[in-house]
Amino acid sequence: MERLSSGPKDHYYGKADVMVYRLIRDGRVPAGRSPVFGAEVKMLTWGGAFWPTYLRGDNTGLIATDSMKNFIHRETFSFTEFGLENYCRFIGRKFLDAYAQVEGLQLTTLQLPYTGLDGGVAFIPAGPDQAFARIEMTHEGVVDAVSGIRGFKLLRLRGSAFQGFVRDQHTTLADRPSRVLHMWLDLEWSYASLDAAFSDGAITGQVRAIVMDVFKSFESGSIQQIIHRMGTKIFADIPEISELRFEANNRTWDVIQERGEELGVYVEPAAPFGVLGLTLTR
């Protein structure tokens, strides 16, 4: 079931996994922007006009989900900005203007990232982390905006400790004063004002840079401490963000053989793995 910020709905329908790429092929893009804008789109709509199809199979007012897919593909040609949030708002406004029977909609977009090679005309897939945005709208305007980044895979060779935890008859884990740390991370955030969400991707870029900087520079005693430090740094540097939600997985590799902190051989960990979450609010 989908989470709709305007409250539970007795119905919704739409189209998912709509893939689209906008390519600026002549190289005329602002500094710091990519000519490749790729998004995986999910559109959900609702409205009283759609009830007849549930009750009687009467599709008179129903917009085919195939038409939704075509609408997203074609209107992307007219999108001139770069941020996922701005893209959701653009497509949402266009759709609501075209179909008056739609009372509200939610658009979720996941970045399909590419990074450029030297020369500016060749690209390869980037990641694994991907930005996302979720915007909910009615004919009156935007009612909710959430952004985030999913899929960070962060590896640190030393400077991450885990020790001093509870020891009892169930404990087999040794203290590690400086371990290899491999963690996966998803995070999302809400905004102090709805207008702040539409930074054309600038805030997402700032968050990504802070996550990487904290991970590489901060010597920690736990994953919990790392994500808390990331959150406090994000709040300090980005006043537009009002709430942060983190979920991390401890995917630290199993040791085959180590020689102190000089050299080691490792393998992917066997399940299960640790999961931890944190919500921070100003």
DAKA-V90992 format. One record per pair of residues at least 12 apart in sequence whose C-alpha atoms are under 7 Angstrom apart, sorted by the first residue. I is the first residue (numbers start at 1). J is the second residue. If there is no record, write none. Layout:
# DAKA-V90992
{{I J} {I J}}
This chain:
# DAKA-V90992
{{5 144} {11 46} {12 44} {12 45} {12 46} {13 44} {13 45} {13 46} {14 43} {14 44} {14 45} {14 65} {15 42} {15 43} {15 44} {15 65} {15 68} {15 69} {16 41} {16 42} {16 43} {17 40} {17 41} {17 42} {18 40} {18 41} {18 42} {18 69} {19 39} {19 40} {19 41} {20 38} {20 39} {20 40} {20 73} {21 36} {21 37} {21 38} {21 39} {22 36} {22 37} {22 38} {22 77} {23 35} {23 36} {23 37} {24 36} {36 114} {37 82} {38 111} {38 112} {38 113} {39 109} {39 110} {39 111} {39 112} {40 109} {40 110} {40 111} {40 112} {41 108} {41 109} {41 110} {42 107} {42 108} {42 109} {43 105} {43 106} {43 107} {43 108} {44 105} {44 106} {44 107} {45 102} {45 104} {45 105} {45 106} {46 102} {46 103} {46 104} {46 105} {47 101} {47 102} {47 103} {47 104} {49 61} {49 101} {50 62} {72 91} {75 91} {81 200} {82 200} {82 201} {83 200} {83 201} {84 109} {84 132} {84 133} {84 201} {85 133} {85 135} {85 197} {85 198} {85 200} {86 198} {86 200} {88 107} {88 135} {89 135} {92 137} {96 139} {103 138} {103 139} {104 137} {104 138} {104 139} {105 136} {105 137} {105 138} {106 135} {106 136} {106 137} {107 134} {107 135} {107 136} {108 133} {108 134} {108 135} {109 132} {109 133} {109 134} {110 130} {110 131} {110 132} {110 133} {111 130} {111 131} {111 132} {112 130} {113 125} {113 126} {113 127} {113 130} {114 126} {128 151} {128 152} {129 149} {129 150} {129 151} {129 152} {130 149} {130 150} {130 151} {131 148} {131 149} {131 150} {132 147} {132 148} {132 149} {133 146} {133 147} {133 148} {134 146} {134 147} {144 194} {145 190} {145 194} {145 197} {146 188} {146 189} {146 190} {147 188} {147 189} {147 190} {148 187} {148 188} {148 189} {149 186} {149 187} {149 188} {150 185} {150 186} {150 187} {151 184} {151 185} {151 186} {152 184} {152 185} {152 186} {153 183} {153 184} {153 185} {154 182} {154 183} {154 184} {155 181} {155 182} {155 183} {156 180} {156 181} {156 182} {157 180} {157 181} {158 178} {158 179} {158 180} {159 178} {159 179} {159 219} {159 220} {160 178} {160 179} {160 181} {160 219} {160 220} {160 221} {161 176} {161 177} {161 178} {161 179} {161 220} {161 221} {161 222} {162 175} {162 176} {162 177} {162 221} {162 222} {163 175} {163 176} {163 177} {180 252} {181 252} {182 250} {182 251} {182 252} {182 253} {183 248} {183 249} {183 250} {183 251} {183 252} {184 248} {184 249} {184 250} {184 251} {185 247} {185 248} {185 249} {186 246} {186 247} {186 248} {187 245} {187 246} {187 247} {188 244} {188 245} {188 246} {189 241} {189 243} {189 244} {189 245} {190 241} {190 242} {190 243} {190 244} {191 240} {191 241} {191 242} {191 243} {192 240} {192 241} {192 242} {196 240} {207 234} {210 230} {210 234} {211 230} {214 230} {231 244} {242 281} {242 282} {243 280} {243 281} {243 282} {244 279} {244 280} {244 281} {245 278} {245 279} {245 280} {246 277} {246 278} {246 279} {247 276} {247 277} {247 278} {248 275} {248 276} {248 277} {249 273} {249 274} {249 275} {249 276} {250 273} {250 274} {250 275} {251 269} {251 273} {252 269} {253 266} {253 267} {253 268} {253 269} {254 266} {254 267} {254 268} {254 269} {255 267}}
